[in-house]
Amino acid sequence: MPALAIWTPEDGVLGAVAPLGLGAAAADSALVVDLDPAGPAYPGPSSLSALVAEGPRRADLVPEHKGLAVLRNGGVEPDNAAEVVAALAASWPHLVLRLPACPRPHAPPAPLVPVRPLLPAEVFPWDGTPAVYQRTGWRVPAPGPGPLLPRPRPGAWATLLAGSIPAGDRWVAAWRQVWRHPWG
């Protein structure tokens, strides 16, 4: 079961939506788990904090249907959730772990996937290591190797943030290459 840890240090909005795009692009079922105690209030019936407090049930460990499930954080620190995250990783076909923007992850729980907006004038310098590069309104080349995402349609992001997958969306489809890329 593939698991990827997604990290978006420069853009909070992209940091909230990118894990959803990656999860939505999985071939079958995927679970997005937010490891940021101050992360977004994703819609859904449960939280990582609740699973840590109560323990995961069989229903939490087995996907109910093909598609995307999201587990918001709820205020639990990643170290306190390690056992639950390991159980989820062992049972879900695809797991996306959303990391906090700061600090830079030193020992992520899965291969690290940095996501970077392409901005002019190297506003956020990068060391050239592989990353996912998000096109913006400027024609800027990627500063290193890695998948390049097209500019998203605003409706796609709104649909993802509301808890659904936008049908036939090219931005979501572009995330499929991230699952195939050799991270870490």
The 8 nearest C-alpha neighbors of each residue, nearest first, counted from 0:
[[1, 92, 93, 2, 91, 89, 88, 94],
 [0, 2, 93, 94, 92, 3, 88, 178],
 [1, 3, 94, 93, 95, 109, 0, 88],
 [2, 4, 95, 109, 110, 96, 5, 111],
 [5, 3, 96, 111, 109, 110, 112, 95],
 [4, 6, 112, 97, 113, 98, 96, 111],
 [5, 7, 113, 98, 112, 114, 8, 100],
 [8, 6, 114, 14, 100, 113, 9, 10],
 [7, 9, 100, 10, 6, 101, 115, 14],
 [10, 8, 7, 11, 115, 100, 116, 123],
 [9, 11, 13, 12, 14, 8, 7, 116],
 [10, 12, 14, 13, 15, 9, 7, 8],
 [11, 13, 15, 14, 10, 16, 17, 7],
 [12, 14, 16, 10, 15, 11, 17, 7],
 [13, 15, 11, 7, 12, 17, 16, 10],
 [16, 14, 12, 13, 17, 11, 39, 18],
 [15, 17, 13, 19, 18, 14, 20, 12],
 [16, 18, 20, 19, 13, 14, 15, 21],
 [19, 17, 21, 20, 16, 22, 97, 95],
 [18, 20, 22, 16, 17, 21, 23, 159],
 [21, 19, 17, 23, 171, 18, 22, 24],
 [20, 22, 18, 24, 174, 19, 23, 17],
 [21, 23, 19, 29, 24, 20, 25, 18],
 [22, 24, 20, 21, 25, 67, 19, 164],
 [23, 25, 175, 21, 22, 174, 171, 172],
 [26, 24, 22, 27, 23, 29, 175, 28],
 [25, 27, 24, 28, 175, 29, 23, 66],
 [26, 28, 65, 25, 66, 29, 92, 93],
 [29, 27, 66, 65, 67, 92, 93, 25],
 [30, 28, 93, 67, 22, 94, 25, 92],
 [29, 31, 68, 94, 69, 67, 95, 32],
 [30, 32, 95, 69, 96, 94, 70, 22],
 [33, 31, 70, 96, 97, 95, 69, 34],
 [32, 34, 97, 72, 71, 35, 96, 70],
 [33, 35, 98, 77, 97, 72, 32, 36],
 [34, 36, 99, 38, 37, 33, 98, 72],
 [37, 35, 74, 75, 38, 72, 76, 34],
 [38, 36, 35, 74, 39, 72, 73, 99],
 [39, 37, 35, 36, 72, 40, 33, 99],
 [38, 40, 41, 15, 37, 71, 72, 33],
 [41, 39, 71, 42, 38, 73, 72, 43],
 [40, 42, 71, 39, 43, 160, 69, 70],
 [43, 41, 162, 40, 161, 44, 71, 69],
 [44, 42, 45, 41, 69, 70, 71, 162],
 [43, 45, 42, 46, 70, 69, 71, 41],
 [46, 44, 43, 70, 49, 47, 71, 50],
 [47, 45, 71, 70, 49, 48, 72, 73],
 [46, 48, 72, 50, 49, 70, 71, 51],
 [47, 49, 73, 75, 51, 46, 50, 72],
 [50, 48, 52, 46, 51, 47, 53, 45],
 [51, 49, 54, 47, 55, 53, 52, 48],
 [50, 52, 48, 54, 49, 53, 80, 47],
 [53, 51, 49, 50, 54, 48, 47, 55],
 [54, 52, 50, 51, 49, 55, 56, 48],
 [55, 53, 50, 51, 52, 56, 83, 49],
 [54, 56, 50, 59, 53, 57, 60, 83],
 [57, 55, 59, 58, 54, 60, 50, 53],
 [56, 58, 60, 59, 61, 55, 62, 90],
 [57, 59, 56, 61, 60, 62, 63, 55],
 [60, 58, 56, 57, 55, 61, 62, 87],
 [59, 61, 57, 58, 90, 87, 56, 62],
 [60, 62, 58, 59, 57, 63, 90, 91],
 [63, 61, 64, 60, 28, 91, 65, 58],
 [62, 64, 61, 65, 58, 59, 28, 66],
 [65, 63, 62, 66, 28, 67, 27, 61],
 [64, 66, 28, 27, 67, 63, 62, 29],
 [67, 65, 28, 27, 64, 29, 23, 68],
 [66, 68, 29, 23, 28, 30, 22, 69],
 [69, 67, 30, 29, 31, 66, 70, 28],
 [70, 68, 31, 30, 32, 71, 67, 43],
 [69, 71, 32, 46, 47, 31, 33, 45],
 [72, 70, 46, 33, 41, 73, 47, 40],
 [71, 73, 47, 33, 46, 74, 36, 48],
 [72, 74, 48, 46, 71, 75, 47, 36],
 [75, 73, 36, 72, 48, 37, 76, 35],
 [76, 74, 48, 36, 73, 72, 77, 79],
 [75, 77, 79, 78, 36, 80, 74, 34],
 [78, 76, 80, 79, 34, 81, 75, 35],
 [79, 77, 81, 80, 76, 75, 82, 34],
 [80, 78, 77, 76, 81, 75, 51, 82],
 [79, 81, 77, 83, 78, 82, 51, 84],
 [82, 80, 84, 78, 83, 79, 85, 77],
 [81, 83, 85, 84, 80, 86, 79, 51],
 [82, 84, 86, 85, 80, 81, 87, 51],
 [83, 85, 87, 81, 86, 82, 88, 80],
 [84, 86, 88, 82, 83, 87, 81, 89],
 [87, 85, 83, 89, 84, 88, 82, 90],
 [86, 88, 84, 90, 89, 85, 60, 91],
 [89, 87, 85, 86, 90, 91, 84, 94],
 [88, 90, 86, 87, 85, 91, 0, 92],
 [89, 91, 87, 88, 60, 61, 86, 92],
 [90, 92, 93, 88, 87, 89, 94, 61],
 [93, 91, 0, 28, 29, 90, 1, 94],
 [94, 92, 29, 1, 91, 0, 2, 30],
 [93, 95, 2, 30, 29, 31, 88, 91],
 [96, 94, 31, 3, 2, 4, 30, 32],
 [95, 97, 4, 32, 31, 33, 5, 3],
 [98, 96, 33, 5, 34, 4, 32, 18],
 [97, 99, 6, 34, 35, 5, 96, 100],
 [98, 100, 35, 101, 97, 34, 6, 102],
 [99, 101, 8, 7, 102, 6, 98, 103],
 [102, 100, 103, 99, 8, 104, 98, 7],
 [101, 103, 104, 100, 99, 8, 105, 98],
 [102, 104, 101, 105, 100, 8, 6, 99],
 [105, 103, 107, 106, 102, 101, 98, 6],
 [106, 104, 107, 103, 102, 111, 108, 101],
 [105, 107, 104, 108, 109, 111, 110, 103],
 [106, 108, 109, 104, 105, 111, 4, 110],
 [107, 109, 106, 4, 110, 96, 3, 111],
 [110, 108, 3, 4, 107, 2, 111, 96],
 [111, 109, 183, 3, 182, 4, 112, 107],
 [110, 112, 4, 5, 109, 3, 113, 107],
 [111, 113, 5, 4, 6, 130, 114, 110],
 [114, 112, 6, 130, 7, 5, 131, 111],
 [115, 113, 131, 7, 130, 132, 6, 112],
 [114, 116, 132, 133, 131, 7, 117, 113],
 [117, 115, 133, 132, 118, 134, 135, 114],
 [116, 118, 134, 133, 135, 139, 132, 115],
 [117, 119, 116, 121, 122, 139, 137, 120],
 [120, 118, 121, 139, 122, 137, 117, 138],
 [121, 119, 122, 118, 123, 139, 124, 117],
 [122, 120, 123, 124, 119, 118, 125, 117],
 [121, 123, 120, 124, 119, 118, 117, 125],
 [122, 124, 121, 125, 9, 118, 120, 115],
 [125, 123, 121, 122, 126, 142, 127, 120],
 [126, 124, 127, 123, 142, 128, 143, 121],
 [125, 127, 128, 124, 143, 142, 129, 123],
 [128, 126, 143, 125, 142, 129, 144, 130],
 [127, 129, 126, 143, 130, 144, 125, 145],
 [130, 128, 144, 145, 143, 127, 131, 113],
 [131, 129, 113, 145, 114, 112, 132, 128],
 [130, 132, 114, 146, 145, 147, 113, 115],
 [131, 133, 147, 115, 116, 114, 148, 130],
 [134, 132, 116, 148, 117, 115, 147, 135],
 [135, 133, 150, 117, 149, 148, 116, 132],
 [134, 136, 137, 150, 117, 133, 116, 118],
 [135, 137, 138, 134, 150, 118, 117, 139],
 [138, 136, 135, 139, 118, 119, 134, 117],
 [139, 137, 140, 136, 135, 134, 119, 117],
 [138, 140, 137, 117, 119, 141, 118, 134],
 [141, 139, 142, 138, 117, 143, 134, 119],
 [140, 142, 143, 132, 139, 117, 144, 147],
 [143, 141, 127, 140, 125, 144, 126, 124],
 [144, 142, 127, 141, 128, 129, 145, 130],
 [145, 143, 129, 130, 128, 127, 146, 142],
 [144, 146, 129, 130, 131, 147, 143, 132],
 [145, 147, 131, 132, 148, 177, 176, 130],
 [148, 146, 132, 131, 133, 145, 149, 134],
 [147, 149, 133, 134, 173, 132, 146, 170],
 [150, 148, 134, 170, 151, 133, 147, 173],
 [149, 151, 134, 135, 148, 152, 133, 170],
 [152, 150, 170, 149, 153, 155, 156, 169],
 [151, 153, 154, 155, 150, 156, 170, 168],
 [154, 152, 155, 156, 151, 157, 158, 150],
 [153, 155, 157, 152, 156, 158, 165, 151],
 [156, 154, 158, 152, 153, 157, 165, 159],
 [155, 157, 159, 158, 153, 154, 160, 16],
 [156, 158, 154, 160, 155, 159, 161, 153],
 [157, 159, 161, 155, 156, 163, 160, 165],
 [160, 158, 163, 156, 162, 161, 164, 157],
 [159, 161, 157, 162, 158, 156, 16, 41],
 [162, 160, 158, 159, 163, 157, 42, 41],
 [163, 161, 159, 160, 42, 158, 164, 41],
 [164, 162, 159, 158, 161, 165, 160, 67],
 [163, 165, 159, 166, 158, 23, 162, 67],
 [166, 164, 155, 168, 158, 163, 167, 159],
 [167, 165, 168, 164, 155, 171, 163, 169],
 [168, 166, 169, 165, 172, 171, 164, 170],
 [167, 169, 171, 170, 166, 165, 172, 155],
 [170, 168, 172, 171, 173, 167, 149, 151],
 [169, 171, 173, 172, 151, 168, 149, 148],
 [170, 172, 20, 174, 173, 169, 168, 24],
 [171, 173, 169, 174, 170, 175, 24, 168],
 [174, 172, 170, 175, 171, 148, 169, 176],
 [173, 175, 177, 172, 21, 176, 171, 24],
 [176, 174, 24, 177, 173, 178, 172, 25],
 [175, 177, 179, 174, 178, 173, 180, 146],
 [176, 178, 180, 174, 175, 179, 146, 21],
 [177, 179, 176, 175, 180, 174, 25, 21],
 [180, 178, 176, 177, 181, 175, 182, 174],
 [179, 181, 177, 178, 182, 176, 145, 146],
 [182, 180, 179, 183, 178, 177, 110, 129],
 [183, 181, 110, 180, 111, 112, 129, 3],
 [182, 110, 111, 181, 112, 109, 129, 180]]
